[in-house]
Amino acid sequence: MARRRLLAGAAAGAVSLGAASAQAATPEAKELYADPETPGLPQVDMEITPGRTALVVTDPQIDFLSEDGVTWGVVGESVTEQGTVDNIERLFVAAKAAGMPVFISPHYYYPHDHKWAFEGTLEKTMHAIGMFDRPGPLSLDGFQGSGADWMPQYKPYIEDGETVICSPHKVYSPAQNDLNLQLRKRGIDKVILAGMSANLCTQAHLYELLELGFEVAVVRDATAGAKVPEGDGYLAAIINFRMVANGVWWTDDAVERITRGV
């Protein structure tokens, strides 16, 4: 049933463009999701403080970002519109060049997770389609190239021996993994947040980190969301980012700030 739902979402209008062709956010997308000309809320921002600021990327995995992933039928249009794949890579490149710490908060499901007694709508969907599945927490059998694996172009940055790969989050937020601990142990209290997906894990990470006392700037075109009959997940996220984040940046701005250290 969940698989049919995803296929129906794809038929409803998701484009069939590969992630490899993703570029910067399209002019049409920038216009569609443009900020209001006259904001009604106070405008705040976050400054980068070297040694206290890190890049955090949620779910930079094949199932979310590749045309081969199980969710491409519903997120592919948004990923392509925003240039999400390339923009995440640009953030990796800038952070590594600047010596900024990088943290990955991944999403994995093991066989025991499929035995939960109850699930929310998207939990049920993810479990039904085998999203982020691995055979177990102590095994990497079948990991390479699977939907749970990193996007291939990100591997040089994630697997360089310096990036902190946190334990997996299980629903949406980092409440059940060690991201907070790892950030605190490195003296980090400011986060540049990117990754997938906008109104789910990325937004949940934003809320949790804010509640834990971090400053958080979200990179708006280094994320994307599902477009389904229920609504546009990316639009929902952008509205909430504007209301609660300490900064909402474009990738160009984020890269410049990381490079200059401000």
ChimeraX commands (.cxc) that place a marker at each C-alpha (Angstrom):
marker #1 position 0.00,0.00,0.00 radius 0.5
marker #1 position 2.83,2.41,0.88 radius 0.5
marker #1 position 4.66,1.55,-2.33 radius 0.5
marker #1 position 1.52,2.26,-4.36 radius 0.5
marker #1 position 1.20,5.57,-2.56 radius 0.5
marker #1 position 4.72,6.59,-3.55 radius 0.5
marker #1 position 4.12,5.55,-7.13 radius 0.5
marker #1 position 0.91,7.55,-7.16 radius 0.5
marker #1 position 2.85,10.58,-5.93 radius 0.5
marker #1 position 5.33,10.12,-8.75 radius 0.5
marker #1 position 2.55,9.91,-11.31 radius 0.5
marker #1 position 1.04,13.08,-9.88 radius 0.5
marker #1 position 3.88,15.14,-11.27 radius 0.5
marker #1 position 7.35,14.32,-9.93 radius 0.5
marker #1 position 9.97,14.80,-12.62 radius 0.5
marker #1 position 12.25,11.98,-13.68 radius 0.5
marker #1 position 15.52,13.90,-13.63 radius 0.5
marker #1 position 18.59,12.20,-12.18 radius 0.5
marker #1 position 20.33,13.63,-9.15 radius 0.5
marker #1 position 23.55,13.67,-11.12 radius 0.5
marker #1 position 22.12,16.50,-13.24 radius 0.5
marker #1 position 21.24,18.66,-10.24 radius 0.5
marker #1 position 22.66,22.18,-10.25 radius 0.5
marker #1 position 21.94,25.36,-8.33 radius 0.5
marker #1 position 18.34,26.15,-7.41 radius 0.5
marker #1 position 16.41,27.03,-10.53 radius 0.5
marker #1 position 15.10,30.59,-11.03 radius 0.5
marker #1 position 11.57,29.17,-11.01 radius 0.5
marker #1 position 12.15,27.54,-7.62 radius 0.5
marker #1 position 13.69,30.71,-6.19 radius 0.5
marker #1 position 10.64,32.66,-7.30 radius 0.5
marker #1 position 8.17,30.04,-6.07 radius 0.5
marker #1 position 9.71,29.87,-2.59 radius 0.5
marker #1 position 10.90,33.48,-2.36 radius 0.5
marker #1 position 10.90,35.22,1.00 radius 0.5
marker #1 position 8.24,37.87,1.53 radius 0.5
marker #1 position 9.26,41.31,0.29 radius 0.5
marker #1 position 8.05,42.84,3.54 radius 0.5
marker #1 position 8.68,40.39,6.42 radius 0.5
marker #1 position 6.23,40.53,9.29 radius 0.5
marker #1 position 8.64,38.99,11.80 radius 0.5
marker #1 position 11.92,40.26,13.29 radius 0.5
marker #1 position 14.89,39.38,11.09 radius 0.5
marker #1 position 17.71,37.61,12.95 radius 0.5
marker #1 position 20.94,36.00,11.79 radius 0.5
marker #1 position 23.76,33.79,13.04 radius 0.5
marker #1 position 27.45,34.54,12.93 radius 0.5
marker #1 position 30.00,31.80,12.42 radius 0.5
marker #1 position 32.47,31.52,15.28 radius 0.5
marker #1 position 35.51,29.40,14.38 radius 0.5
marker #1 position 35.94,26.51,16.79 radius 0.5
marker #1 position 32.33,26.75,17.93 radius 0.5
marker #1 position 30.53,26.19,14.63 radius 0.5
marker #1 position 29.96,22.92,12.76 radius 0.5
marker #1 position 28.24,21.69,9.63 radius 0.5
marker #1 position 25.58,19.05,10.35 radius 0.5
marker #1 position 24.13,17.06,7.45 radius 0.5
marker #1 position 21.10,14.82,7.92 radius 0.5
marker #1 position 20.54,11.71,5.80 radius 0.5
marker #1 position 22.94,12.33,2.88 radius 0.5
marker #1 position 21.92,8.92,1.58 radius 0.5
marker #1 position 20.99,7.28,-1.70 radius 0.5
marker #1 position 17.37,6.58,-0.75 radius 0.5
marker #1 position 16.73,10.32,-0.46 radius 0.5
marker #1 position 19.03,11.92,-3.01 radius 0.5
marker #1 position 19.49,9.54,-5.94 radius 0.5
marker #1 position 17.13,8.68,-8.76 radius 0.5
marker #1 position 17.85,5.09,-7.70 radius 0.5
marker #1 position 16.52,5.75,-4.19 radius 0.5
marker #1 position 13.13,4.49,-3.07 radius 0.5
marker #1 position 11.77,8.01,-2.44 radius 0.5
marker #1 position 12.84,9.63,-5.72 radius 0.5
marker #1 position 9.28,9.49,-7.04 radius 0.5
marker #1 position 8.14,12.00,-4.42 radius 0.5
marker #1 position 11.30,14.00,-3.57 radius 0.5
marker #1 position 12.99,14.06,-6.98 radius 0.5
marker #1 position 11.21,17.17,-8.22 radius 0.5
marker #1 position 12.20,19.18,-5.15 radius 0.5
marker #1 position 15.78,17.83,-5.07 radius 0.5
marker #1 position 16.19,18.83,-8.71 radius 0.5
marker #1 position 14.54,22.25,-8.28 radius 0.5
marker #1 position 16.79,23.17,-5.36 radius 0.5
marker #1 position 20.02,21.68,-6.72 radius 0.5
marker #1 position 20.19,19.89,-3.39 radius 0.5
marker #1 position 22.76,17.23,-4.31 radius 0.5
marker #1 position 25.34,19.69,-5.59 radius 0.5
marker #1 position 24.63,22.22,-2.85 radius 0.5
marker #1 position 25.28,19.69,-0.09 radius 0.5
marker #1 position 28.57,18.82,-1.76 radius 0.5
marker #1 position 29.52,22.51,-1.95 radius 0.5
marker #1 position 28.98,22.75,1.80 radius 0.5
marker #1 position 31.19,19.71,2.38 radius 0.5
marker #1 position 33.94,21.22,0.23 radius 0.5
marker #1 position 33.78,24.60,1.97 radius 0.5
marker #1 position 33.70,23.14,5.48 radius 0.5
marker #1 position 36.63,20.81,4.81 radius 0.5
marker #1 position 38.69,23.63,3.27 radius 0.5
marker #1 position 37.98,25.86,6.26 radius 0.5
marker #1 position 38.73,23.16,8.82 radius 0.5
marker #1 position 35.17,23.32,10.11 radius 0.5
marker #1 position 34.00,20.17,11.93 radius 0.5
marker #1 position 31.45,18.11,9.99 radius 0.5
marker #1 position 28.85,15.82,11.58 radius 0.5
marker #1 position 26.56,13.34,9.86 radius 0.5
marker #1 position 23.27,12.28,11.44 radius 0.5
marker #1 position 22.25,9.22,9.41 radius 0.5
marker #1 position 19.04,7.24,9.26 radius 0.5
marker #1 position 19.17,3.43,9.40 radius 0.5
marker #1 position 16.56,0.77,10.03 radius 0.5
marker #1 position 17.47,-2.70,11.28 radius 0.5
marker #1 position 15.25,-5.82,11.33 radius 0.5
marker #1 position 14.18,-5.19,14.93 radius 0.5
marker #1 position 12.87,-1.75,13.92 radius 0.5
marker #1 position 10.36,-3.45,11.64 radius 0.5
marker #1 position 8.76,-5.06,14.69 radius 0.5
marker #1 position 7.53,-1.83,16.27 radius 0.5
marker #1 position 4.00,-2.16,17.66 radius 0.5
marker #1 position 2.84,1.17,16.20 radius 0.5
marker #1 position 4.01,3.66,13.56 radius 0.5
marker #1 position 3.19,7.08,12.21 radius 0.5
marker #1 position 2.18,7.54,8.58 radius 0.5
marker #1 position 5.66,8.07,7.18 radius 0.5
marker #1 position 7.29,5.56,9.52 radius 0.5
marker #1 position 4.89,2.98,8.11 radius 0.5
marker #1 position 5.74,4.10,4.58 radius 0.5
marker #1 position 9.50,3.99,5.12 radius 0.5
marker #1 position 9.36,0.53,6.66 radius 0.5
marker #1 position 7.12,-0.78,3.88 radius 0.5
marker #1 position 9.48,0.30,1.10 radius 0.5
marker #1 position 12.66,-0.84,2.87 radius 0.5
marker #1 position 14.04,2.67,3.20 radius 0.5
marker #1 position 17.51,2.90,4.81 radius 0.5
marker #1 position 17.42,-0.82,5.60 radius 0.5
marker #1 position 20.51,-2.60,6.91 radius 0.5
marker #1 position 20.76,-6.22,8.10 radius 0.5
marker #1 position 21.80,-5.20,11.60 radius 0.5
marker #1 position 23.73,-2.65,13.68 radius 0.5
marker #1 position 26.88,-4.84,13.68 radius 0.5
marker #1 position 26.89,-5.70,10.00 radius 0.5
marker #1 position 27.71,-3.78,6.83 radius 0.5
marker #1 position 26.69,-6.66,4.56 radius 0.5
marker #1 position 25.08,-5.21,1.46 radius 0.5
marker #1 position 25.69,-1.63,2.59 radius 0.5
marker #1 position 27.84,-0.46,-0.32 radius 0.5
marker #1 position 25.61,1.03,-2.98 radius 0.5
marker #1 position 22.40,0.31,-1.07 radius 0.5
marker #1 position 19.77,2.91,-0.33 radius 0.5
marker #1 position 21.28,3.33,3.15 radius 0.5
marker #1 position 24.71,4.17,1.73 radius 0.5
marker #1 position 26.05,7.70,1.24 radius 0.5
marker #1 position 25.68,9.40,-2.09 radius 0.5
marker #1 position 28.87,8.38,-3.95 radius 0.5
marker #1 position 30.16,11.94,-4.43 radius 0.5
marker #1 position 29.98,12.58,-0.69 radius 0.5
marker #1 position 32.14,9.63,0.33 radius 0.5
marker #1 position 35.50,11.46,0.11 radius 0.5
marker #1 position 34.23,14.00,2.65 radius 0.5
marker #1 position 32.34,11.63,4.95 radius 0.5
marker #1 position 34.92,8.83,4.96 radius 0.5
marker #1 position 38.04,10.99,5.41 radius 0.5
marker #1 position 38.59,9.90,9.01 radius 0.5
marker #1 position 37.71,13.37,10.34 radius 0.5
marker #1 position 33.95,13.58,9.85 radius 0.5
marker #1 position 31.91,12.52,12.88 radius 0.5
marker #1 position 29.32,9.91,11.86 radius 0.5
marker #1 position 26.77,9.79,14.64 radius 0.5
marker #1 position 24.67,6.83,15.64 radius 0.5
marker #1 position 21.43,6.65,13.63 radius 0.5
marker #1 position 18.33,8.62,14.44 radius 0.5
marker #1 position 15.26,6.46,14.24 radius 0.5
marker #1 position 12.24,8.61,13.49 radius 0.5
marker #1 position 13.05,12.23,12.58 radius 0.5
marker #1 position 14.95,14.11,15.30 radius 0.5
marker #1 position 18.35,13.43,16.93 radius 0.5
marker #1 position 16.63,12.79,20.28 radius 0.5
marker #1 position 17.66,9.11,20.13 radius 0.5
marker #1 position 21.18,9.41,18.71 radius 0.5
marker #1 position 24.44,10.91,19.97 radius 0.5
marker #1 position 24.57,14.10,17.87 radius 0.5
marker #1 position 24.10,16.39,20.88 radius 0.5
marker #1 position 26.81,14.59,22.84 radius 0.5
marker #1 position 29.27,14.66,19.95 radius 0.5
marker #1 position 28.69,18.38,19.33 radius 0.5
marker #1 position 28.99,19.28,23.02 radius 0.5
marker #1 position 32.16,17.23,23.43 radius 0.5
marker #1 position 33.74,19.29,20.64 radius 0.5
marker #1 position 32.65,22.61,22.15 radius 0.5
marker #1 position 30.17,23.30,19.37 radius 0.5
marker #1 position 27.18,25.56,20.07 radius 0.5
marker #1 position 26.44,26.84,16.55 radius 0.5
marker #1 position 25.22,24.60,13.74 radius 0.5
marker #1 position 24.89,25.05,9.99 radius 0.5
marker #1 position 22.18,22.54,9.10 radius 0.5
marker #1 position 21.58,20.86,5.73 radius 0.5
marker #1 position 20.42,17.53,4.35 radius 0.5
marker #1 position 17.20,15.58,3.95 radius 0.5
marker #1 position 14.40,15.90,4.17 radius 0.5
marker #1 position 13.22,19.45,4.70 radius 0.5
marker #1 position 10.00,19.11,6.70 radius 0.5
marker #1 position 10.93,15.80,8.34 radius 0.5
marker #1 position 14.43,15.00,9.64 radius 0.5
marker #1 position 15.98,18.38,8.84 radius 0.5
marker #1 position 13.20,20.31,10.54 radius 0.5
marker #1 position 13.11,17.89,13.48 radius 0.5
marker #1 position 16.88,18.31,13.93 radius 0.5
marker #1 position 16.41,22.08,13.86 radius 0.5
marker #1 position 13.78,21.98,16.60 radius 0.5
marker #1 position 15.71,19.56,18.80 radius 0.5
marker #1 position 18.96,21.50,18.50 radius 0.5
marker #1 position 17.21,24.78,19.29 radius 0.5
marker #1 position 15.62,23.21,22.38 radius 0.5
marker #1 position 19.07,22.04,23.47 radius 0.5
marker #1 position 20.45,25.58,23.31 radius 0.5
marker #1 position 22.25,25.60,19.96 radius 0.5
marker #1 position 22.12,28.41,17.43 radius 0.5
marker #1 position 21.10,26.96,14.08 radius 0.5
marker #1 position 21.20,28.34,10.54 radius 0.5
marker #1 position 19.47,26.21,7.88 radius 0.5
marker #1 position 20.78,26.13,4.32 radius 0.5
marker #1 position 17.52,26.35,2.42 radius 0.5
marker #1 position 18.65,25.02,-0.97 radius 0.5
marker #1 position 20.72,22.21,0.53 radius 0.5
marker #1 position 17.56,20.37,1.49 radius 0.5
marker #1 position 14.35,19.34,-0.28 radius 0.5
marker #1 position 10.98,17.80,0.48 radius 0.5
marker #1 position 8.35,15.45,-0.82 radius 0.5
marker #1 position 5.55,16.70,-3.04 radius 0.5
marker #1 position 2.46,14.55,-2.52 radius 0.5
marker #1 position -1.31,15.06,-2.68 radius 0.5
marker #1 position -1.17,15.94,1.03 radius 0.5
marker #1 position 1.02,18.95,0.27 radius 0.5
marker #1 position 4.44,20.39,-0.56 radius 0.5
marker #1 position 6.83,19.34,2.19 radius 0.5
marker #1 position 9.49,21.83,1.14 radius 0.5
marker #1 position 7.11,24.78,1.37 radius 0.5
marker #1 position 5.96,23.63,4.81 radius 0.5
marker #1 position 9.58,23.48,5.96 radius 0.5
marker #1 position 10.59,26.87,4.56 radius 0.5
marker #1 position 7.71,28.54,6.39 radius 0.5
marker #1 position 8.82,26.97,9.67 radius 0.5
marker #1 position 12.53,27.67,9.04 radius 0.5
marker #1 position 11.69,31.36,8.70 radius 0.5
marker #1 position 9.80,31.30,11.98 radius 0.5
marker #1 position 12.26,29.50,14.25 radius 0.5
marker #1 position 15.81,29.27,12.83 radius 0.5
marker #1 position 18.59,31.68,13.74 radius 0.5
marker #1 position 19.37,32.03,10.05 radius 0.5
marker #1 position 18.00,30.83,6.72 radius 0.5
marker #1 position 20.79,30.94,4.14 radius 0.5
marker #1 position 21.29,30.11,0.49 radius 0.5
marker #1 position 24.23,27.81,-0.27 radius 0.5
marker #1 position 26.12,30.66,-1.94 radius 0.5
marker #1 position 25.85,32.69,1.26 radius 0.5
marker #1 position 26.73,29.74,3.48 radius 0.5
marker #1 position 29.83,28.89,1.44 radius 0.5
marker #1 position 31.02,32.51,1.55 radius 0.5
marker #1 position 30.45,32.73,5.30 radius 0.5
marker #1 position 32.24,29.41,5.94 radius 0.5
marker #1 position 35.16,30.50,3.76 radius 0.5
marker #1 position 35.48,33.86,5.54 radius 0.5
marker #1 position 34.79,32.34,8.96 radius 0.5
marker #1 position 32.01,34.80,9.75 radius 0.5
marker link #1:1,2 radius 0.2
marker link #1:2,3 radius 0.2
marker link #1:3,4 radius 0.2
marker link #1:4,5 radius 0.2
marker link #1:5,6 radius 0.2
marker link #1:6,7 radius 0.2
marker link #1:7,8 radius 0.2
marker link #1:8,9 radius 0.2
marker link #1:9,10 radius 0.2
marker link #1:10,11 radius 0.2
marker link #1:11,12 radius 0.2
marker link #1:12,13 radius 0.2
marker link #1:13,14 radius 0.2
marker link #1:14,15 radius 0.2
marker link #1:15,16 radius 0.2
marker link #1:16,17 radius 0.2
marker link #1:17,18 radius 0.2
marker link #1:18,19 radius 0.2
marker link #1:19,20 radius 0.2
marker link #1:20,21 radius 0.2
marker link #1:21,22 radius 0.2
marker link #1:22,23 radius 0.2
marker link #1:23,24 radius 0.2
marker link #1:24,25 radius 0.2
marker link #1:25,26 radius 0.2
marker link #1:26,27 radius 0.2
marker link #1:27,28 radius 0.2
marker link #1:28,29 radius 0.2
marker link #1:29,30 radius 0.2
marker link #1:30,31 radius 0.2
marker link #1:31,32 radius 0.2
marker link #1:32,33 radius 0.2
marker link #1:33,34 radius 0.2
marker link #1:34,35 radius 0.2
marker link #1:35,36 radius 0.2
marker link #1:36,37 radius 0.2
marker link #1:37,38 radius 0.2
marker link #1:38,39 radius 0.2
marker link #1:39,40 radius 0.2
marker link #1:40,41 radius 0.2
marker link #1:41,42 radius 0.2
marker link #1:42,43 radius 0.2
marker link #1:43,44 radius 0.2
marker link #1:44,45 radius 0.2
marker link #1:45,46 radius 0.2
marker link #1:46,47 radius 0.2
marker link #1:47,48 radius 0.2
marker link #1:48,49 radius 0.2
marker link #1:49,50 radius 0.2
marker link #1:50,51 radius 0.2
marker link #1:51,52 radius 0.2
marker link #1:52,53 radius 0.2
marker link #1:53,54 radius 0.2
marker link #1:54,55 radius 0.2
marker link #1:55,56 radius 0.2
marker link #1:56,57 radius 0.2
marker link #1:57,58 radius 0.2
marker link #1:58,59 radius 0.2
marker link #1:59,60 radius 0.2
marker link #1:60,61 radius 0.2
marker link #1:61,62 radius 0.2
marker link #1:62,63 radius 0.2
marker link #1:63,64 radius 0.2
marker link #1:64,65 radius 0.2
marker link #1:65,66 radius 0.2
marker link #1:66,67 radius 0.2
marker link #1:67,68 radius 0.2
marker link #1:68,69 radius 0.2
marker link #1:69,70 radius 0.2
marker link #1:70,71 radius 0.2
marker link #1:71,72 radius 0.2
marker link #1:72,73 radius 0.2
marker link #1:73,74 radius 0.2
marker link #1:74,75 radius 0.2
marker link #1:75,76 radius 0.2
marker link #1:76,77 radius 0.2
marker link #1:77,78 radius 0.2
marker link #1:78,79 radius 0.2
marker link #1:79,80 radius 0.2
marker link #1:80,81 radius 0.2
marker link #1:81,82 radius 0.2
marker link #1:82,83 radius 0.2
marker link #1:83,84 radius 0.2
marker link #1:84,85 radius 0.2
marker link #1:85,86 radius 0.2
marker link #1:86,87 radius 0.2
marker link #1:87,88 radius 0.2
marker link #1:88,89 radius 0.2
marker link #1:89,90 radius 0.2
marker link #1:90,91 radius 0.2
marker link #1:91,92 radius 0.2
marker link #1:92,93 radius 0.2
marker link #1:93,94 radius 0.2
marker link #1:94,95 radius 0.2
marker link #1:95,96 radius 0.2
marker link #1:96,97 radius 0.2
marker link #1:97,98 radius 0.2
marker link #1:98,99 radius 0.2
marker link #1:99,100 radius 0.2
marker link #1:100,101 radius 0.2
marker link #1:101,102 radius 0.2
marker link #1:102,103 radius 0.2
marker link #1:103,104 radius 0.2
marker link #1:104,105 radius 0.2
marker link #1:105,106 radius 0.2
marker link #1:106,107 radius 0.2
marker link #1:107,108 radius 0.2
marker link #1:108,109 radius 0.2
marker link #1:109,110 radius 0.2
marker link #1:110,111 radius 0.2
marker link #1:111,112 radius 0.2
marker link #1:112,113 radius 0.2
marker link #1:113,114 radius 0.2
marker link #1:114,115 radius 0.2
marker link #1:115,116 radius 0.2
marker link #1:116,117 radius 0.2
marker link #1:117,118 radius 0.2
marker link #1:118,119 radius 0.2
marker link #1:119,120 radius 0.2
marker link #1:120,121 radius 0.2
marker link #1:121,122 radius 0.2
marker link #1:122,123 radius 0.2
marker link #1:123,124 radius 0.2
marker link #1:124,125 radius 0.2
marker link #1:125,126 radius 0.2
marker link #1:126,127 radius 0.2
marker link #1:127,128 radius 0.2
marker link #1:128,129 radius 0.2
marker link #1:129,130 radius 0.2
marker link #1:130,131 radius 0.2
marker link #1:131,132 radius 0.2
marker link #1:132,133 radius 0.2
marker link #1:133,134 radius 0.2
marker link #1:134,135 radius 0.2
marker link #1:135,136 radius 0.2
marker link #1:136,137 radius 0.2
marker link #1:137,138 radius 0.2
marker link #1:138,139 radius 0.2
marker link #1:139,140 radius 0.2
marker link #1:140,141 radius 0.2
marker link #1:141,142 radius 0.2
marker link #1:142,143 radius 0.2
marker link #1:143,144 radius 0.2
marker link #1:144,145 radius 0.2
marker link #1:145,146 radius 0.2
marker link #1:146,147 radius 0.2
marker link #1:147,148 radius 0.2
marker link #1:148,149 radius 0.2
marker link #1:149,150 radius 0.2
marker link #1:150,151 radius 0.2
marker link #1:151,152 radius 0.2
marker link #1:152,153 radius 0.2
marker link #1:153,154 radius 0.2
marker link #1:154,155 radius 0.2
marker link #1:155,156 radius 0.2
marker link #1:156,157 radius 0.2
marker link #1:157,158 radius 0.2
marker link #1:158,159 radius 0.2
marker link #1:159,160 radius 0.2
marker link #1:160,161 radius 0.2
marker link #1:161,162 radius 0.2
marker link #1:162,163 radius 0.2
marker link #1:163,164 radius 0.2
marker link #1:164,165 radius 0.2
marker link #1:165,166 radius 0.2
marker link #1:166,167 radius 0.2
marker link #1:167,168 radius 0.2
marker link #1:168,169 radius 0.2
marker link #1:169,170 radius 0.2
marker link #1:170,171 radius 0.2
marker link #1:171,172 radius 0.2
marker link #1:172,173 radius 0.2
marker link #1:173,174 radius 0.2
marker link #1:174,175 radius 0.2
marker link #1:175,176 radius 0.2
marker link #1:176,177 radius 0.2
marker link #1:177,178 radius 0.2
marker link #1:178,179 radius 0.2
marker link #1:179,180 radius 0.2
marker link #1:180,181 radius 0.2
marker link #1:181,182 radius 0.2
marker link #1:182,183 radius 0.2
marker link #1:183,184 radius 0.2
marker link #1:184,185 radius 0.2
marker link #1:185,186 radius 0.2
marker link #1:186,187 radius 0.2
marker link #1:187,188 radius 0.2
marker link #1:188,189 radius 0.2
marker link #1:189,190 radius 0.2
marker link #1:190,191 radius 0.2
marker link #1:191,192 radius 0.2
marker link #1:192,193 radius 0.2
marker link #1:193,194 radius 0.2
marker link #1:194,195 radius 0.2
marker link #1:195,196 radius 0.2
marker link #1:196,197 radius 0.2
marker link #1:197,198 radius 0.2
marker link #1:198,199 radius 0.2
marker link #1:199,200 radius 0.2
marker link #1:200,201 radius 0.2
marker link #1:201,202 radius 0.2
marker link #1:202,203 radius 0.2
marker link #1:203,204 radius 0.2
marker link #1:204,205 radius 0.2
marker link #1:205,206 radius 0.2
marker link #1:206,207 radius 0.2
marker link #1:207,208 radius 0.2
marker link #1:208,209 radius 0.2
marker link #1:209,210 radius 0.2
marker link #1:210,211 radius 0.2
marker link #1:211,212 radius 0.2
marker link #1:212,213 radius 0.2
marker link #1:213,214 radius 0.2
marker link #1:214,215 radius 0.2
marker link #1:215,216 radius 0.2
marker link #1:216,217 radius 0.2
marker link #1:217,218 radius 0.2
marker link #1:218,219 radius 0.2
marker link #1:219,220 radius 0.2
marker link #1:220,221 radius 0.2
marker link #1:221,222 radius 0.2
marker link #1:222,223 radius 0.2
marker link #1:223,224 radius 0.2
marker link #1:224,225 radius 0.2
marker link #1:225,226 radius 0.2
marker link #1:226,227 radius 0.2
marker link #1:227,228 radius 0.2
marker link #1:228,229 radius 0.2
marker link #1:229,230 radius 0.2
marker link #1:230,231 radius 0.2
marker link #1:231,232 radius 0.2
marker link #1:232,233 radius 0.2
marker link #1:233,234 radius 0.2
marker link #1:234,235 radius 0.2
marker link #1:235,236 radius 0.2
marker link #1:236,237 radius 0.2
marker link #1:237,238 radius 0.2
marker link #1:238,239 radius 0.2
marker link #1:239,240 radius 0.2
marker link #1:240,241 radius 0.2
marker link #1:241,242 radius 0.2
marker link #1:242,243 radius 0.2
marker link #1:243,244 radius 0.2
marker link #1:244,245 radius 0.2
marker link #1:245,246 radius 0.2
marker link #1:246,247 radius 0.2
marker link #1:247,248 radius 0.2
marker link #1:248,249 radius 0.2
marker link #1:249,250 radius 0.2
marker link #1:250,251 radius 0.2
marker link #1:251,252 radius 0.2
marker link #1:252,253 radius 0.2
marker link #1:253,254 radius 0.2
marker link #1:254,255 radius 0.2
marker link #1:255,256 radius 0.2
marker link #1:256,257 radius 0.2
marker link #1:257,258 radius 0.2
marker link #1:258,259 radius 0.2
marker link #1:259,260 radius 0.2
marker link #1:260,261 radius 0.2
marker link #1:261,262 radius 0.2
view
